[in-house]
Amino acid sequence: MGSRYKVLAGAAAAISVVLTGTASAAEQAPDPREWPLDAQHFDATKAWELSKGAGIVVAVVDTGVNSHHPDLTGRVLPGVDLTLGAADGQVDVSPDSHGTSVAGVIAGNGGPSGRGMSGLAPEARILPVRVSNGEGVNALPLAQGIVWAARHGAAVINVSMGMASADPQVREAVDFAESHDVVVVAAAGNAGATGNVPQYPAAFRGVVAVAGSDRSGAPWVHSESGPFVSLSAPATGIWSVKSGGGYLTADGTSYAAPYVAATAALLRAKYPRETASQIISRLVGSADRPRHSAGRDDRFGFGIVDPVKALEAPTPSAASDPLKVPPAKASGTARAVGSSSSAFPIAGVVGGGAAAAAAATFVVVRRRSARPRTDPPR
């Protein structure tokens, strides 16, 4: 990979456990366990000199977000729960703290000591949209969640879950969000070594589909690949907040996607007049490409996201969006990618309410994270 991905001699993949006390907010260097933020990778300290994502709302369409974790204090807005549970989305009972840990990667504030977990966009706000309890999701609540987020101020939507079918309801919801100038980011999936079946919404055209890379910049062995992949980001040994308090370490493209969503938040804060298409062009045009390729690659997409280069890149053309270029060839399930033909009405997604959600056909989600390892509270 490019110069930003320099491997330190003797760098260990295992992440050590450190216990800490309490004190003030996140202005210091990121915790060493947050290796993607170090100077050899994203160089978050330099990125934060340019933008911290202030004022940008990032929707986490997931399992809810525990707003009471100290490292998320003040970052989580009232949201919505489409699972008939908590009304505002600020509850996460998933066994792997999925939504909460994804939110931490985006907007962790370092905690009261400043030595907790820092997100890549630490001044962004999280809009929690709960569509799953952690075991599966209905297509209709997922679609409703995307539309709800677009209608309630999200500038960026992160979806770290998906399904193997190109459900027309979810396709319509993505189209709706894009028509409202929202950047939609989704995880590519973790079945790269066991079938590599395209996952949706990641495989819909226009969505920023994020594959996984490891600490050396190589493709993560379990990450899915294919012509739908837009970018890649770190997916191994990711340290983040745990819903019940403390921290966890996990692998998966569930955690790669929020690094890209956070970068989009940094860009939207620094360049508030740029459209979603221009933000996507910055992400794609500045990505750290594999040494052997000047273009895109099915494993990396256009490369590993590079927040500093994206923030420093020149203003893209207002008409440019590389993800809207039709693919050269589509086959199998991927034939539905980019299709806008559907009898599914957006009004039905938003107006169906709890009864419609309860009646929807159940779809098993292909979760994007491995079972996490729990780290003690600091």
N, C-alpha and C positions, 0 to 999 in steps of 0.2 A: 504494500500500500504506500501512499504518499508519506511525506516527511512527518506529518503529524502523528503517524502511527509508528513510533520508534519503540522497539521492545527493549526494556531495561534488562541488563544482564542479571540473571538470577532472580528476576521478578517472579514471585510466587502467585499461583492462581488462587490459592486458598486465602480467605480473608480472615484476619485475626480479630478477636473479640477484645474490645476495650471498654472499660466501665468509666463513666464520667459522672460529675455532679451536675449542678445547675448554674446558670448565670445569664448573659445577654445575647442579642440576636445575630444573624448570620452575615457578618462582614468579613470574617477571616477565610483562610483557604479551606476548601472542602476537606472533609474527613478522608484520610488515606484509603479507607475502604470503598470510597466512591471513585474507583479507578477511572471510569469514563470521564470524570471532570478534571483529571490531572493534566499537567502541561504536555504530556506525551500524547494525549488524546484530544478532548474537546477544548482544553485550556479555558475552563470556565471563568477563572479569575480575569483573564483578558476579555472574554465575552461580556462579563458583567460591567466592564468599564464602558461598554457601548450600549448595553441594554440589559435590564433584569426582567423585562416583561410586564412592567408596571401597568396596571389598569386593564390588561387583556384577560378576557374570560375564556377559559379552556374547559369545555364540557368533557367529563369522564363518563362515558356511557358504559356502565359496568355493573358491579355488585354493590354499589353504594360506597360512600367514603366516611370514615369515622372522623368527624370534625374535631373531636376532643383530644386527639393525639397532640402532644405539645409541639411537635414539629410541623403541625398543620394549623396551629392556632391563628385565626385571623385570615386564613387563606380560602376557607370553604364557605361558599354561599349557600343559602337555602335552595334546594333543588326539587326533585320530584322522585317518587317511588312508583313505578308501574308494575310492581309485583304484589300490590295490595298490602304492603307492609308499612314501614314508616313513611309519613307523608312528604318529608322533605329530602329524602335521599341520603341523609346524614347517618345512616346505619349500615354497617358492613358485617354480616355474619358469615361470609364465605369462609370455608376452612383454610384458605390460603391468603386471607386478607387481600384479595385480588385488587378490588377497586381502590382501597386505601393505599396499597403499595404503589400502584400505578400513579395515583395522585401525588405521592411523595416524590417520585422521579421527576414530575413536572414542577411542583411548586413547594416542596419542603422548605421551611424557613430557617432551618438550623436549630430550632428549639430555643428555649429561654437562655441557654448557656452559650448559644452560637456554636456549639460543638456537636450538635445533633446532625440530622440528615438534611442536606440542602438539595433542593431541586435545581434543575438547569435554568428554570425561569422562576426564581424565588419570590418575585413580586407579582406574578400572575395570580389570578383568582380561579378557583376550581368550582365548576358548576356540576354537582353530582346528579347523575341521572341513573337511577337504579332500575335495571331491566332483568336482573338475574339474582338468584340466591347463591350462586356459585356452582351449581350442578348442571344447569342448562338454561336455555332461553327460548321463549316463543318468538317467532319471526315478527309478529305484530308488535309486541312491546319494544323489540329492538328498533323497528321502524318508527314507532311512536316516539321513542327516546331521541332518535336523531332529529326528527322534526321538532320536537319540543325544545331541544337545545338550540336549534337554529332560530326558533321564534322567541327565545328568552335570552338573547344577548351573547351567545357563544360566537367568538371569532374563529375558534379552532375546536374541532370535535375529535376526541381520541376514542377509538373503538378497539380494545385489546381482546376481542372475542369475535367469533364468527361461525359460519356453517358451510358445509360442502355444497349446498344448493344455492343457485342464483335466484333467491326469492324475489319476486317482482315488487313486493311491498317494501323491502329493504332498498331495492334499486330506486324506487320512486322517492323514498325518503332521502337517499343520497343526492338525487337530482334536486330535490327541494332545498337541501342545505347548500348545495353549490350555487343554486339560483339566488340564494341570499348572501352570497359572497363569503361563505364559510370554507375554511380549509379542513377537509375531512382526511384524517390519518387513521390507518388500520394496520393491525399486525398481520403479517403474511402467513403465520402458522408454524407449528412445530413438528409436522409430519414429513419432513424432508427425507428422512431415512425409512419411512414406512408408507410409501404410496405417493407422497407429494401431490395430493389432490388440491386444486385451487380452493382457497377459502374466501368467503364473502362476508362483509363488503370489500375486503382488500382487493379482490380480483375485478371489481367493477372499474371501468375506465373513469379516470378523473380522480379516484381515491389515491392518496399517497400511501402505497402499500410498502410496509417496512419489513425487510428480512433481517436476520441476525448475524452479527459478527462476533468474534472472540477478542481477547485482549491483544492479540498480535495483529489484528486486522484481517484475519482469515475468516472465511464463511463459517458460521456455527454449524456443526455437523447435522443438527436436527432442524435447522431452518428450512422452510419451503423456498422453492425457487421457481422461476418461470418468467414468461414475457410480461406478466402483470406487475412484477416487482419494480418499485420506483427507486427506493433507497435502502440502505442498510444502516444499522446502528448497534451498539453493544447489547448483547443478549446473554452473557454468561457472568456469573458471580455478581449479580446486581444487588446491592445493599439498599434497603429501603425500610420505610416505617411499617409496623405491624399493627393491625386494627386494635388488638387488645392492649397495646402499649409495647414499647421496646422496638426491636428491629428484626428483620429477616434477611436472608440472602437467597436469591433464586435465579433460575435460568429461564429464558423463553423470549420469544418475539413479543410477548405481552409487555416486556420492559424495553424492548427496542423502539416500539412505536411511540411511547411517551417522550423519548428523547427527541424524536422528530417533531412531535406536537409542541414540546417546550421550545424548540428552536423556532418554530413558526410563531410562537408567542413573543419571543425576543424580537423577531422581525416585525411583527405587527405593531409592537410598541414603538420601535424606532422609526418605522415607515408607515404611519397611520393612514396615509392617502393611497397606499398601494393596494391593488385588488388582491383577492385570493389567488388568482392566476399568476400575478407578478410575484407573490410570496412563494408560490410553488416553483416558479422559474428560478428564483434565488436559491432555493433549497437544492434543486436539481443541478443548476449551472455551477454551483460552488462545491459540489460533493467531491470527496477525496476518492478518485478513481483507482481501480487496480492498475498496477504497473503495466500489465500486458494489454490494456485496453484503453482507447481514447474515447470510446462510446459507452453504451450501456452493456450490462452483463446480466444474464438471468439469475445469477446468484446474488449480486450486489445491487442490481438496478443500475442507476447512474453513479453509484459510489456510496461511501460512508458519509453520512451527514457531517458537515463541518460548520459549526455555529459561527466561528470568527470569520471565516471566509464569506459566509452568507451575509453577515452583517456588514462586511466591507465591500461587497460586490457592487458594481454600478447598477443603476436603475434598469430593470428589464423593460422590454417593450410591453406596452399595455395589452397587446393582443397575444402575447406569448404564453402558452401553457403546454409544455411538452407532453403532459399526460393526456391531453385531449386529442393527440394525433392518433388516428385509427391504427390498430395493430395490423401488421402485414398479413397475418393468418390467424384464425381462431378455429379451435376444434373441440369436440366433446362438450363438457360442461362449460368451457370458456366461451362457447358461442353466445351465451347470454350476456357476456361482458359488454357493457356499453349500450345495451338495448334499452330503448325508452318506451317500447310498445308494451302497454299493459292496461288492463281495465281497472287497475287498482287506483282509487281516488285518494289524494292526499287528505282530503277532508275526513275520510274514513280512518286514516291513521291517527289524526289528532282528536277527532270527535268521538271515536268509538268508546273511549273511557274504559273503566274497569271491567265492565261486562264483556266488551269485545276482547280485551286482553285475556280474560279467563277462558273465553271460547276458542282462542286461537289454537292452531295445531302445534303440538310440542315438537321442538327441534332440538336435538342434542348439540350443544356447542362444542366445537373442537377447541378446548382451552389452550391458551398460548403459554402457560407457565408450567414448569416442573413443580412438584411438591416442594415448598420452600424449606430451608433450614432456618430455624429460629435462633436468633442471637439474643443474649440477655439484654435487659434495659441498661442504658448507660448511666 
